[in-house]
């Protein structure tokens, strides 16, 4: 059981992990060096201006959202952090065997990053300041991005993708994948409004078990999953406490009784972890009396939809929610 909790923490964005304790695109154009474009000038979340002679092709990412964005833009990073676990969580924007591991996101290796000979390193604002300083002292450009804001999670994700795209000369591709996501939200909202699920409430959760104790993490208002579901015209049924940055709250099976009736309940688990909802909670008498369970309004997401990701994971989530509610 501890394995699942451990996996859940590994799969969090760096800042959340610290505080808590589509389609895979071809990269042929990046490998062939045909990233066209002249000098690049970007201001990052620190207010620092990043100047590049041309769009970067050799990029190291220190947070998974950035890795997913790069892959979905058609630029395979030369290295990234926590590389062994990434493909476990992000099924539709997988990195290939050429991508080197530069250590943990909380403690990336300066030596391994430098071995990758990066033209650009993309870091999260919670990445260790020391590694950013070390890299900049060696004249390696570092683009620092914020990845959490509970007041505008979806908009922030899009902004980050556009910024990364500008750095690697893929702004057209960014417009395409963000436009596809927006179009899916619009079409999905219309389809749900015309279905039996019109006006329904939703809840989205993941969870883990330690011994006989099951912890359920709800994606409340301010989370990326909530922003997406609300974009489909659904209303978040979880009104309990959530954190300001990620919109996440925790409860136990009894706490789920507060969700009320007419709720569509979605849940997620990583590729290699146990299904705590299907295995552990299926034996729980409180769980089995919940209205969304007795009404068969329980929807497991396909594994590999990273709930803190970029447009590819967001698109996959939207597609699955719409398919589940309109079939």
C-alpha positions, 0 to 999 in steps of 0.5 A, spaced: 500 500 500 505 504 501 507 503 494 501 507 491 502 513 496 509 513 494 507 513 487 502 518 488 507 523 491 512 522 485 507 523 480 505 530 483 508 537 481 515 538 484 512 544 489 506 539 491 510 533 492 514 537 497 509 540 500 505 534 501 510 530 504 493 526 444 498 523 441 505 523 442 508 527 437 514 526 432 520 530 434 523 529 427 523 536 425 527 538 432 532 532 431 533 535 424 535 542 426 529 545 422 527 549 428 526 556 424 527 563 427 531 568 429 533 571 436 528 569 441 527 574 447 522 572 453 521 574 460 520 569 465 516 568 471 522 572 475 522 578 471 528 575 468 529 576 460 532 570 457 535 572 450 537 566 445 540 567 438 535 562 435 530 557 438 533 552 442 533 545 440 537 542 446 532 543 452 533 540 459 526 540 463 526 540 470 518 539 471 514 534 468 509 539 465 514 542 461 517 535 459 510 534 456 509 541 453 516 540 449 514 533 447 507 535 445 510 541 441 514 536 437 521 538 441 524 532 445 528 534 450 535 532 451 534 531 458 529 531 464 528 530 471 525 524 474 525 521 468 524 514 470 517 515 472 515 520 467 512 515 462 508 512 468 504 518 469 503 521 462 501 516 457 500 520 451 506 525 450 512 519 452 519 521 452 523 516 448 530 512 450 534 518 448 532 523 453 537 523 459 535 523 466 538 529 470 536 526 477 530 528 481 526 534 480 527 536 487 535 535 487 537 535 479 544 534 478 548 540 475 553 535 472 548 531 469 545 537 466 551 540 463 553 533 460 547 534 456 550 540 453 543 544 453 542 551 449 536 552 454 534 549 461 526 550 463 525 550 471 519 551 475 519 557 480 520 551 486 526 548 483 532 549 487 535 556 486 542 553 487 541 549 481 539 555 477 544 560 479 549 554 478 547 554 471 546 561 469 553 562 472 556 558 467 552 562 462 546 557 461 540 560 459 534 558 464 527 559 463 523 559 470 516 558 470 510 558 475 506 552 474 501 553 479 495 558 481 489 556 483 485 562 480 487 561 473 490 554 472 488 552 465 490 559 463 496 559 466 498 552 463 496 555 456 501 561 457 506 556 459 505 552 453 506 559 449 512 561 452 515 554 451 513 554 444 516 561 443 523 559 446 523 553 441 520 556 435 514 552 435 508 558 436 504 555 430 504 548 434 502 551 440 496 555 437 494 548 434 494 544 440 491 549 444 486 551 439 484 543 439 483 543 446 479 549 446 475 546 440 474 540 444 471 544 450 466 547 446 464 541 442 464 537 449 460 542 452 454 542 447 454 535 447 453 534 454 448 539 454 444 535 449 445 529 453 442 526 460 448 529 464 446 536 462 446 540 469 450 534 472 455 536 478 462 532 477 467 530 482 474 528 480 479 524 485 485 520 486 487 517 492 491 512 496 491 507 501 495 505 507 493 499 511 486 500 512 486 507 511 484 510 504 485 517 503 481 521 497 484 527 494 479 531 490 480 536 485 476 542 487 475 549 484 482 552 482 485 545 480 486 544 472 481 538 472 476 542 475 477 548 470 477 543 464 470 540 467 467 547 468 469 548 461 464 543 459 459 546 463 459 541 469 459 544 476 464 541 481 460 538 487 466 538 492 466 544 496 470 542 502 477 546 503 482 546 498 489 549 497 490 556 494 495 553 489 493 547 486 485 547 488 486 540 492 483 537 498 483 531 501 477 527 505 475 519 507 469 515 504 465 518 509 467 525 507 464 523 500 457 523 503 457 531 502 457 531 495 450 529 495 446 526 489 446 527 481 454 527 481 458 524 476 465 521 479 471 521 475 477 518 478 485 517 476 490 512 478 497 512 475 499 506 470 503 502 475 499 503 481 493 499 484 486 502 483 484 504 490 477 506 488 476 499 484 480 495 489 480 498 496 473 502 496 469 497 493 469 493 499 467 499 503 460 499 506 460 507 506 462 507 499 458 502 496 452 506 499 454 513 495 449 515 490 454 516 484 456 508 486 449 505 486 447 509 480 453 507 476 455 514 475 463 512 477 468 513 471 475 511 472 479 515 467 484 511 462 491 510 466 496 515 464 492 522 464 497 526 468 492 531 472 497 536 472 500 536 465 499 540 459 494 540 453 495 533 451 493 530 458 488 536 458 485 534 451 485 526 454 481 528 460 476 532 456 475 527 451 474 521 456 469 526 460 465 527 454 465 520 452 463 517 458 457 522 459 454 522 452 455 514 451 
